Amino acid sequence: MYNLLKGKRGIIFGALDEHSIAWKTAERVKEEGGEFVLTNAPIAMRMGQIKELAEKTGAEIVPADATNMEDLENLVTQAMEILGGKLDFVLHSIGMSVNVRKGMHYTESNYDWTHKGWDVSALSFHKTMQVLYKKDAMNEWGSIVALTYMAAQRVFPDYNDMADNKAYLESIARSFGYFFGRDKKVRVNTISQSPTPTTAGQGVKGFDGFIAYADKMSPLGNATAMDCANYTISLFSDLTKRVTLQNLFNDGGFSNMGVSDAVMEPFLKQEE
Ligand SMILES: NC(=O)c1ccc[n+]([C@@H]2O[C@H](COP(=O)([O-])OP(=O)(O)OC[C@H]3O[C@@H](n4cnc5c(N)ncnc54)[C@H](O)[C@@H]3O)[C@@H](O)[C@H]2O)c1
């Protein structure tokens, strides 16, 4: 390990179980010398294994529904108290669509569900940053990262309204990132990650086909949750101080591919 985050403090949202991208990130942050508070929605605390991660990493847990401003205010205040000062990094690793969960087709969207999913998956990022900004909770050259998916730019039919939520999330990173950069010298970026077998990922219809296709299309294969954790560490570190307002692809090259030999193969056989 490289001690890249020695002396840095932060908040990690979204570790549900050992498959979660946030879980792997917390383990890597710890290895790199960072200290953090873990948070998740109160309901996820009951279902998840977050206590195990907290014990393993010596972190405290502060529950917060990321759609609730009071919860977020309490979280940020408590995190600064527990960690003994302002924060250097924040990971937003949160996603949920009620339409996806309930198998509602995109063309039939239930708008109450759309609204809920948007609040959880996208607006919560704005809310989190608003609280951090108003409380002046970030140190200069701090770094805020949210996780996203390429369905924000291209069509993946089964990704449903999460595609729209991710487009909104990425836009918030740029819009809020401007003010955070100008006023507080804080970076704000999104990492656009390969399909990854987690609870949220596997909720998408046809996920197995989806992940296999992406793997065959990508020259380096799909990025794992650990790859995402490592990329996030680099963005939290001082090595990427002037990287901001970016949507950064961590996808084995998928996003710039048209077609690969492996994906072409079955079609060539048909021609013979
Ligand atoms: N798994 C993939 O294929 C993939 C690909 C690209 C991007 N992402 C993104 O990565 C992030 C992390 O997801 P993951 O794949 O690790 O799955 P995950 O299911 O392990 O994590 C999602 C987390 O969101 C939390 N959450 C839901 N509602 C919340 C609320 N109201 N308040 C606070 N937290 C809430 C859940 O409790 C859970 O911990 C998400 O933004 C997801 O969209 C995932």
The ligand as a Gaussian input file, in Angstrom:
#p B3LYP/6-31G(d) Opt

LIG

0 1
 N      -23.401000      -2.541000      -9.747000
 C      -23.313000      -1.985000     -10.946000
 O      -23.431000      -2.647000     -11.985000
 C      -23.024000      -0.509000     -11.029000
 C      -22.498000       0.031000     -12.225000
 C      -22.278000       1.400000     -12.305000
 C      -22.592000       2.219000     -11.214000
 N      -23.099000       1.663000     -10.072000
 C      -23.448000       2.550000      -8.953000
 O      -22.633000       2.261000      -7.840000
 C      -23.310000       2.733000      -6.666000
 C      -23.248000       1.675000      -5.595000
 O      -24.029000       0.554000      -5.935000
 P      -23.548000      -0.945000      -5.737000
 O      -23.515000      -1.539000      -7.099000
 O      -22.357000      -1.014000      -4.877000
 O      -24.823000      -1.616000      -5.032000
 P      -25.295000      -1.706000      -3.506000
 O      -26.684000      -2.220000      -3.574000
 O      -24.310000      -2.503000      -2.720000
 O      -25.267000      -0.188000      -3.006000
 C      -26.347000       0.721000      -3.151000
 C      -26.505000       1.421000      -1.821000
 O      -27.464000       2.481000      -1.864000
 C      -27.995000       2.550000      -0.548000
 N      -29.213000       3.363000      -0.468000
 C      -30.411000       3.133000      -1.082000
 N      -31.301000       4.059000      -0.705000
 C      -30.656000       4.912000       0.153000
 C      -31.056000       6.080000       0.874000
 N      -32.303000       6.569000       0.796000
 N      -30.139000       6.690000       1.659000
 C      -28.871000       6.212000       1.764000
 N      -28.446000       5.110000       1.095000
 C      -29.331000       4.470000       0.302000
 C      -28.263000       1.080000      -0.256000
 O      -28.583000       0.822000       1.098000
 C      -26.968000       0.448000      -0.707000
 O      -26.018000       0.419000       0.331000
 C      -24.712000       3.136000      -7.115000
 O      -24.746000       4.529000      -7.382000
 C      -24.852000       2.373000      -8.409000
 O      -25.831000       2.922000      -9.267000
 C      -23.300000       0.332000      -9.951000

